[in-house]
Amino acid sequence: MTVEALETELRDLLGDKGVSVEFAAREKASIDGARLSPVISEQLPLGFADLVAYPADAEQIAAAIGAAVRHGVPITPRGKGTGNYGQAIPMAGGLVLDMSRARAITEVGDGFLTAEAGATLVSIEQAANKTGQQVLMYPSTAQSSIGGFISGGSGGTGSIKHGMLHHGFVLALDVVHALPDARLVHVEGEAADPFIHNYGTAGIIARATVALEPLQEWHGFFASFDTFEQALSVIRPFADLEPTPRLVSADLATLANALPADPGIPADRASLRAILDVASIEAATALVLAAGGRVDDIREGPQTSMKISMMSYNHPVEWLQKSEPNKYFHVEVSGDALVDRIDEVHAVYRGGMLHIEAQKGRPIGMLVGEYESADEVFAGFDRLAALGVGYHNPHQWFVDYEPERTFETAKTTDPHHLLNPGKLAAKPAVATGSQV
Ligand SMILES: Cc1cc2nc3c(=O)[nH]c(=O)nc-3n(C[C@H](O)[C@H](O)[C@H](O)COP(=O)(O)OP(=O)(O)OC[C@H]3O[C@@H](n4cnc5c(N)ncnc54)[C@H](O)[C@@H]3O)c2cc1C
């Protein structure tokens, strides 16, 4: 049988620790963060791995891919499986390539760091800090892998200043094409773009070089307000603080109450949390006080920054879902209307609640609603657009960032359609809107 023959070859290439056909390992490799979407959850399970490989370095990643291609077995790459659209689910079965052992940080230089695909963003930030530098951005799931972030993420802590991950964060990649003699192919600068945010469908990232900048002295800043409108009123001014904050998140009291207990997040108050350069704290405090809020805590140290990061982006949604399972969904949203027309934005969905993140130019956020049906979720998209709200549909798994370019690239890099099948094959059934 093809899969058994591949298993035998992979054991030769990677050793016994490098392959598993155990049910538990296959099951773990077939689940990602898609449970965040009730629309996708209704369609689970979407696929099940036949075997899992754990290459230990970039060269083994290439060797495993070559073997799978020679046996005609589909390959789904996997970092930490935290992506929340089902992108890491092996829909055609076959091989899941778990990158967690290939996690070496191979070089830290002036302004750059090179790591294997499975290195976590936490370890990358720590390695950068040791050389007096910091990574330009990392997702709120900071324990996720660099390969998964580049292939499935968008931005996070650091994005106020540096935008999204396709805005200069990735300097170079070693990618592997799905060819029988698969090897590491080095691409730099613009040549790396066709491999960003398309779920490994055009090539699998074995090694990445990302940009660093000089380390700043960051403080965790916690403020609270009587009303969410007061917190919203400082979101844009916070984005314009100098030096630019690394992160600024705000929540209604209901969402803030669902977050992990913290003295900086008092009960039943709208919460604003920020990672601020020490030089901007005085100005930030003045903004909070002028808006009628209060500063509850200011803390030093990288742990506080990580903690604040891990309560940003989708995390308030996830905490809310934990506190009341099967009740909520979310849509990724953006634009000034999130501040200027908040009551209308909230009214788009039953129980509507916005979690907001400061960005240069236009805030972004997660609009939470109470879930009834997929149709109702999708029907809200037009109403959001009519309010001038940009939206992104997190309830589908198809590549929706530059899909045409990915199609073209994959013609040569994946001629047998073996890379993460099911993610590039069809057009999304529902319009996905602009990228948030
Ligand atoms: C609560 C919550 C909060 C989140 N917050 C953020 C956030 O702030 N910012 C953000 O950008 N994302 C966020 N995400 C989404 C996700 O966690 C991140 O994008 C994360 O960086 C993905 O990394 P991973 O290692 O878990 O990747 P995975 O989930 O394992 O993979 C993601 C996609 O990339 C593919 N892939 C994995 N490794 C490779 C590789 N080496 N080469 C090619 N393709 C590969 C997978 O097949 C999959 O399609 C959040 C998710 C959750 C559940």
The ligand as an SDF file (V2000), in Angstrom:
LIG
                    3D

 53 58  0  0  0  0  0  0  0  0999 V2000
   -7.1020   32.5030   19.9870 C   0  0  0  0  0  0  0  0  0  0  0  0
   -6.3390   32.7200   18.7210 C   0  0  0  0  0  0  0  0  0  0  0  0
   -5.6510   33.9160   18.5270 C   0  0  0  0  0  0  0  0  0  0  0  0
   -4.9400   34.1340   17.3380 C   0  0  0  0  0  0  0  0  0  0  0  0
   -4.2990   35.3230   17.1780 N   0  0  0  0  0  0  0  0  0  0  0  0
   -3.6060   35.5610   16.0420 C   0  0  0  0  0  0  0  0  0  0  0  0
   -2.9020   36.7830   15.8550 C   0  0  0  0  0  0  0  0  0  0  0  0
   -2.8170   37.6450   16.7350 O   0  0  0  0  0  0  0  0  0  0  0  0
   -2.2930   36.9850   14.6610 N   0  0  0  0  0  0  0  0  0  0  0  0
   -2.2850   36.0380   13.6870 C   0  0  0  0  0  0  0  0  0  0  0  0
   -1.6810   36.2620   12.6430 O   0  0  0  0  0  0  0  0  0  0  0  0
   -2.9100   34.8550   13.8520 N   0  0  0  0  0  0  0  0  0  0  0  0
   -3.5610   34.6030   15.0010 C   0  0  0  0  0  0  0  0  0  0  0  0
   -4.1910   33.3970   15.1700 N   0  0  0  0  0  0  0  0  0  0  0  0
   -4.0810   32.3740   14.1200 C   0  0  0  0  0  0  0  0  0  0  0  0
   -2.8290   31.4550   14.3580 C   0  0  0  0  0  0  0  0  0  0  0  0
   -2.7520   31.1340   15.7250 O   0  0  0  0  0  0  0  0  0  0  0  0
   -1.5260   32.1080   13.9700 C   0  0  0  0  0  0  0  0  0  0  0  0
   -1.5590   32.5750   12.6570 O   0  0  0  0  0  0  0  0  0  0  0  0
   -0.3170   31.1840   14.1620 C   0  0  0  0  0  0  0  0  0  0  0  0
    0.8570   31.9430   13.9780 O   0  0  0  0  0  0  0  0  0  0  0  0
   -0.2990   29.9800   13.2470 C   0  0  0  0  0  0  0  0  0  0  0  0
    0.8610   29.2370   13.5760 O   0  0  0  0  0  0  0  0  0  0  0  0
    0.7990   27.6620   13.8040 P   0  0  0  0  0  0  0  0  0  0  0  0
    2.1840   27.2240   14.0630 O   0  0  0  0  0  0  0  0  0  0  0  0
   -0.1870   27.2950   14.8440 O   0  0  0  0  0  0  0  0  0  0  0  0
    0.3150   27.2210   12.3770 O   0  0  0  0  0  0  0  0  0  0  0  0
   -0.6850   26.0670   11.9510 P   0  0  0  0  0  0  0  0  0  0  0  0
   -2.0430   26.3230   12.4870 O   0  0  0  0  0  0  0  0  0  0  0  0
   -0.0790   24.7610   12.2640 O   0  0  0  0  0  0  0  0  0  0  0  0
   -0.6650   26.2680   10.3770 O   0  0  0  0  0  0  0  0  0  0  0  0
   -1.2520   27.3970    9.7770 C   0  0  0  0  0  0  0  0  0  0  0  0
   -1.3170   27.1620    8.2650 C   0  0  0  0  0  0  0  0  0  0  0  0
   -0.0080   27.1800    7.7400 O   0  0  0  0  0  0  0  0  0  0  0  0
    0.3420   25.9020    7.1730 C   0  0  0  0  0  0  0  0  0  0  0  0
    1.7180   25.6520    7.5850 N   0  0  0  0  0  0  0  0  0  0  0  0
    2.1830   25.3660    8.8260 C   0  0  0  0  0  0  0  0  0  0  0  0
    3.5220   25.2670    8.8150 N   0  0  0  0  0  0  0  0  0  0  0  0
    3.9090   25.5080    7.5490 C   0  0  0  0  0  0  0  0  0  0  0  0
    5.1720   25.5250    6.8920 C   0  0  0  0  0  0  0  0  0  0  0  0
    6.3030   25.3220    7.5560 N   0  0  0  0  0  0  0  0  0  0  0  0
    5.1990   25.7930    5.5690 N   0  0  0  0  0  0  0  0  0  0  0  0
    4.0640   26.0200    4.8750 C   0  0  0  0  0  0  0  0  0  0  0  0
    2.8390   25.9810    5.4350 N   0  0  0  0  0  0  0  0  0  0  0  0
    2.7690   25.7350    6.7640 C   0  0  0  0  0  0  0  0  0  0  0  0
   -0.6670   24.9220    7.7240 C   0  0  0  0  0  0  0  0  0  0  0  0
   -0.9190   23.8660    6.8030 O   0  0  0  0  0  0  0  0  0  0  0  0
   -1.8810   25.8020    7.8760 C   0  0  0  0  0  0  0  0  0  0  0  0
   -2.5240   25.9200    6.6500 O   0  0  0  0  0  0  0  0  0  0  0  0
   -4.9130   33.1420   16.3420 C   0  0  0  0  0  0  0  0  0  0  0  0
   -5.5810   31.9370   16.5470 C   0  0  0  0  0  0  0  0  0  0  0  0
   -6.2820   31.7160   17.7220 C   0  0  0  0  0  0  0  0  0  0  0  0
   -6.9850   30.4030   17.9100 C   0  0  0  0  0  0  0  0  0  0  0  0
  1  2  1  0
  2  3  1  0
  2 52  2  0
  3  4  2  0
  4  5  1  0
  4 50  1  0
  5  6  2  0
  6  7  1  0
  6 13  1  0
  7  8  2  0
  7  9  1  0
  9 10  1  0
 10 11  2  0
 10 12  1  0
 12 13  2  0
 13 14  1  0
 14 15  1  0
 14 50  1  0
 15 16  1  0
 16 17  1  0
 16 18  1  0
 18 19  1  0
 18 20  1  0
 20 21  1  0
 20 22  1  0
 22 23  1  0
 23 24  1  0
 24 25  2  0
 24 26  1  0
 24 27  1  0
 27 28  1  0
 28 29  2  0
 28 30  1  0
 28 31  1  0
 31 32  1  0
 32 33  1  0
 33 34  1  0
 33 48  1  0
 34 35  1  0
 35 36  1  0
 35 46  1  0
 36 37  1  0
 36 45  1  0
 37 38  2  0
 38 39  1  0
 39 40  1  0
 39 45  2  0
 40 41  1  0
 40 42  2  0
 42 43  1  0
 43 44  2  0
 44 45  1  0
 46 47  1  0
 46 48  1  0
 48 49  1  0
 50 51  2  0
 51 52  1  0
 52 53  1  0
M  END
$$$$
